[in-house]
């Protein structure tokens, strides 16, 4: 029986329009990134620096989180800890209910997607509105993001134009991107002023100063964090860095790796709620620090590297598998190579053990990662964890193990370690080559069955008079 992942892949491979949209978008993003790094030596130096900053922060993570909490509290930011997404959502709901808030406006946040925050709040009578243009489009379409940086990258401008025309018939139909953007701004602008609560993500949290850093291009994030009287920021515990001087190199390599920009239009630094005499800003700022399996990942010395990710999406943009099957095929919040290692660790290999298989191991993801996460190696590690016979360190380890396949490989290993037997098996296989079936399971769904030669390599060498011993 086909798995849900396999069914989604087959479905999305049949969508020629979506595949074309991805191909054009990814080609553009890869070229933009390449243009930003003409000096290979500078790129490698910056990658080394970013790696060192993130690795050092993770090595001190417990202490830095305590320091972050203390600095934020001193600054007037209220800090909340959530071990699970359920706890995180309840914290957000409790804050909103204390303010009798029945609506909120939200900036782009992958952690809120991970929490399923919108669905949770709407089930409790809270109206949620996405203000990021890509997220707004996805929300109108009733879909999930297909990319961690550009949520609606799978849609063409014609599809967006039809969607806007369907949802807002009073707005004249247009396929002009600037006009579509202006229409969305007009719709959202009034909501910024009316929303009692604004929600955002966090790109970096600085332990030294208790500063929350947000990277964005549209200004919607700044509106969400400054106009509503209450601001709630949600982030994973791994986003902390030690000091403010760590931010410039991380910001430089993040923006260039993500969208090929030397810097984004807006970089927001939030250190406190509105103070006496200030004319804008929220009266309350809350920070929700989410674990959701990150501590378990942190406990493994090798898999710990997963948490270095700065969510630039470069590995996704360069992945030949993602480009063809699209983000929705993964069925997870984080798609592509980073999703293939993060999601199975969070949810368990018993649920998402197929994702590490969605890789050619070409190495492109590891080559472009700005913080040097060894993605191919971690993918292989999770493949091993999925089929190991003893209890592993990853949730759901061993759940993908097939006893018959294990017996087959043990038999092959034993035969390969006995030269005479291995040569005999090769001779038998060549003599019976015509009996080889044309269908060999999933392998031949997209390939022709291999044809065994009429003679083994040893036999050919012997005919040529070559000593193969």
TAVEN-V579932 format. One record per pair of residues at least 6 apart in sequence whose ideal C-beta (glycine too) atoms are under 7 Angstrom apart, sorted by the first residue. I is the first residue (numbers start at 1). J is the second residue. Records with the same first field share a line. If there is no record, write none. Layout:
I=J, J
This chain:
3=354
4=331
5=331, 354
8=328, 329, 331
9=325, 329
12=18, 325, 326, 328, 329
13=324, 325
17=156
18=154, 326
19=324
21=154, 155, 156
22=154, 323, 326
23=323
25=153
26=317, 323
29=259, 260, 317
30=317, 318
32=259, 260
33=256, 257, 260, 314
35=260
36=256, 260, 262
37=43, 256
46=249, 252, 253
47=253, 370, 372
49=249
50=249, 250, 253, 370, 371
51=371, 372
53=241, 246, 249, 250
54=308, 371
55=308
56=242
57=64, 240, 241, 242
58=238, 304, 307, 308
60=242
61=240, 298
64=207, 240, 242
65=237, 240, 289
67=207
68=205, 207, 210, 240
69=79
71=207, 209, 210
72=79, 210, 287
73=79
74=210
75=210, 271, 272
76=272, 273
77=210, 272, 285, 287
78=286
79=287, 289
80=91, 286, 287, 288
81=289
82=88, 91, 288, 289, 290, 291
83=291
84=292
85=114, 115, 116, 292
88=115, 234, 288, 290
89=115, 117, 120
91=288
92=117, 232, 288
93=121, 124
95=230, 232, 286
96=104, 126, 197
99=196, 197, 230
101=196, 197
102=125, 126, 127
103=126, 127, 195, 196
104=126, 128, 195, 197, 198, 199
105=129, 131, 191, 192, 195, 198, 224, 228
106=112, 128, 129, 130, 131, 199, 224
107=131, 132, 199, 200, 201, 220, 221, 224
108=132, 135, 201, 216, 221
109=199, 200, 201, 234
110=148, 201, 311, 333
111=201, 234, 235, 236, 290
112=199, 201, 234
113=145, 333
114=292, 333
115=234, 290
118=128
121=128
122=128
129=191
130=136, 139
131=188, 220, 223, 224
132=218, 220
133=181, 184, 218
134=150, 151, 152
135=145, 151
136=184
137=152, 155, 160, 163
138=144, 145, 151, 152
140=163, 167
141=163
144=328
145=151, 327
146=153, 154, 326, 327, 328, 335
147=153, 313, 316, 327
148=311, 313, 316, 334
149=258, 259, 313
154=326, 327
157=175, 177
158=175
160=180
161=173, 174, 175, 180
164=171, 180, 183
165=173
168=187
171=183
174=180
192=223, 227
193=227
195=228
196=228, 229, 230
197=228, 230, 232
198=224, 225, 227, 228, 231
199=224, 232, 234
200=214, 221, 224, 225, 231, 233
201=234, 235
202=212, 213, 214, 233, 235, 239
203=213, 214, 215
204=213, 239, 241, 247, 250
205=212, 235, 239, 240
206=213, 241, 243, 244, 247
207=240, 241, 242
208=242, 243, 244
209=244, 271
210=271
211=244, 269, 270, 271
212=233, 270, 287
213=247, 268, 269
214=221, 225, 268
215=251, 254, 255, 264, 267
216=264, 266
217=264, 265, 266
219=266
221=266, 268
222=266, 268
225=231, 268, 270, 282
226=280, 281, 282
228=282
229=282, 283, 284
230=282, 284
231=282, 285
232=286, 288
233=286, 287
234=288, 290
235=289, 290
236=290, 294
237=289, 290, 291, 294
238=294, 307
241=247
250=310
251=263, 267
253=370
254=310, 312, 370
255=261, 262, 263, 264
256=262
257=312, 314, 370
258=312, 313, 314
270=285
272=285
273=281, 282, 283, 284, 285
274=280, 281, 282, 283
292=346
293=345, 346
294=307
296=395
297=303, 304, 306, 307, 345
298=304, 307
300=393
302=381
303=345, 378, 381
305=373, 374, 378
306=341, 342, 345, 373, 378
308=371, 373
309=338, 371, 373
310=370, 371
312=370
314=368, 369, 370
315=336, 337, 338, 365, 368, 369, 375
316=322, 335, 336, 337, 338
318=364, 365, 368
319=336, 337, 364, 365
320=360, 362
321=358, 359, 360
322=335, 336
327=335
330=339, 355
332=339, 343, 352
334=342, 343
337=359, 365, 375
339=355
340=355, 356, 358, 359, 379
341=356, 375, 378, 379, 382
343=352, 355
344=352, 353, 355, 356, 382
345=394, 395
348=395, 396
349=382, 385, 386, 394, 395, 396, 397, 399, 400
350=396, 399
351=396
353=386, 396, 399, 400
356=379, 382, 383, 386
357=383
359=379
361=376, 379
363=376
365=375, 376
366=374, 375, 376
369=375
382=394
385=392, 394, 397
386=399, 400
387=398, 400, 401
388=397, 398
389=398, 401
391=397
392=398
415=421, 422, 425
416=422
423=456, 458
426=456
427=456
429=452
430=452, 453, 454, 455, 456
433=452, 454
436=449, 452
437=449
438=449
440=449
458=468
461=468
